[in-house]
Every structure is written in C-alpha cells, then in structure tokens.
Amino acid sequence: MILNKTIKIGALFTALILMLTGCSINNKTLEKSQKNEDVLVTLILDKGGVNDGSFNESAWSGAEQASKELGIEVKYLESNTDADYVQNIETAIDLESDLIIGVGFNLSKAIEDAAKSYPNQQFAIVDGSFEEIPSNVTPIVFDEKEAGYLAGIVVAKTVQSDSNKFGFIGGFEVPAVINYRDGFEKGLLEVNPNATLLTQYANSFTDAAKGRVIADQMSNEGVECIMTAAGGVNNGVYETCKEKSKYAVAVDMAQSYISPNTILTSAIKKVDVGVTETIKSYVDGNLKGGVNITYSMKNDGVDYEKTELLSDETINYVESIKEALSK
C-alpha cells in the first residue's frame, strides 16, 4: 500500500511538473507571438506605386511574406514625387514604426537625413548608397551586374541580328540601373564580340509614353532586342517591342507573363527575399546597421527568368555559367 501511494504521489508530482513546464513554454510562445504582433514595419515606396511590376511590388511582396511568417504588421506609403520621401518617413515615424524600409536608390538622401535626426530609429533601404553608412541604417543591395550578365548571355545566344545592335533603356542613371546595363553588355560581348549596345535614359520611372518613343527610335536603328530597367517606363517599351516584333528583356521580377511572346527573359534580383530576410533579422534582434547586406548568385539573390522562348541549349549553357559563378 505504501509503495502504491508513493507511485501515485510521484505520478501526480511528475504530471504537475509537466503541466507547469507546458504552461511555461506556452506562455513564452504567447509572449513571443504578442511581441511580434506589436512590431510594425513600414515601407516607403519610390515613384511608380505598389503595383509597378518592379522593385516596389517585389519589396511589398517580401514584407507581406514576413508578415505571414512572423505575425507582424506591415504597411506601405507611396511616393508620387521626390518631395514625398521626407514626409512619408515622418509619417512612418509618427506611426511608431519599429523598422522603416526605403525602397529604391532615390530615397538614400532622405533616409540618411532621417537616420541622423532619429538615431534610435532603425532603417533599411533597398539599393541605398552612402559614402558612410549611418549606424542605424542597413542597405539591402544586389549584384545587378550578375543578373544583367546572365540576361546578356541569353540574348546573344538567342537573338540573331544582322545589325548586331541591341538596346538598353534606363529610368535614371543611378547605380542599380547602370549595373544592369554594364552586366548586360558584358554578357552580350562575351558571346557576340561584334555586338553594339545603344543606351538611353528616360529620366523617369513612370512615363510609359517615353518608353514607347525611345524603343521606337531604337527599333528604327536596327535594334532587335531591348533591355529596359525603368519601372513604369518599361510598359511602353514592351508595347513597342510587341508591335515591332522585337524582343524585350525585363528586370527585377519575372515578367514574361506581361507579354509572353515578347519578353525573352528577365534579369531578376530577389528584392522580396532581401526584404523578408531583413525583417526577420530585425525581429530576431540580429539586424546590424552600418553595413551592406549583399545578395548575389552566391546566396541565390539574383537570377534570370527561364521562359518558353529559350532553347534547352541556351538554358543549359547559362546554368553552367551560374554554377561556376555561385562557387
């Protein structure tokens, strides 16, 4: 009888310990969940809107993914003019945002000034560039040259041109756009040493009509394929290329769905992944300001789109190059 009582008391004690331990674990989980629910991340978008088919859209997709995975709150503020950047950052601060992410090189100055004015506020910026990175800013940067390089190889292997002329249309002459262009030219010349790249900047990320005009001019000069890195301007380029039976190359996101018989490939930089991972680092307490987070082929941060217009031979060739560069 004494033995049975001892066993029963021991069992009850063990069950109580397990129950209390379970409560402790559940409480910790609940506390973490509640903590995440209190986190607000606000994106300051560049011009072009959240559905620009480019880095605004990709960045917001990354924020939404982080929200689903972590249970945090995410918002975005759209910018219609350069003057909106500062006001939107102030609005994000008024909203008591824990992390503010600027989307695009054009926000660099506004983010830098805000970081100095609000030293306890955490910032990040996609494609940001600084002479000296503020200690509370984390730039999320990509190797666009690698993505452009892959696209250049795809084009040179696929497009037969008697003129050997190819085109590049940029929005503004900013680092990310220039990198795309330089990488694209490198890929073209590596496969076709006789290639010539005609380059023009629209001085806009929104004017689709300007894209149509420039693409039309390039087509008349014998260009058979145009890479365009210009946000909303790209839509006009796609339209002209479709009308003229020319090929186009998109950037930032896989965009062949827009015009499947026209967009040969897309030079992809995974802005969504960069934003998601940056938010995760912040929530985990591991985000380090003052240093770049760089995405390249080595960490699967850039790529090219495999469309139905590409031959197996071209894809296999480019994949072999990717493998070599990823090591």
Secondary structure, DSSP 8 states (H G I E B T S, - for coil): -HHHHHHHHHHHHHHHHHHHHHHHHHHHHHHHHHHHHT-EEEEE--TT-TTSSSHHHHHHHHHHHHHHHH--EEEEE--SSTTHHHHHHHHHHHTT-SEEEEESGGGHHHHHHHHHH-TTSEEEEET---SS--TTEEEEEE-HHHHHHHHHHHHHHH---SS-EEEEEESSS-HHHHHHHHHHHHHHHHH-TT-EEEEEE-S-SS-HHHHHHHHHHHHHTT--EEEEE-TTHHHHHHHHHHHTT-EEEEEES--GGGSTTTEEEEEEE-HHHHHHHHHHHHHHT---TTS-EEE-GGGT-EEE---TTS-HHHHHHHHHHHHHHH-
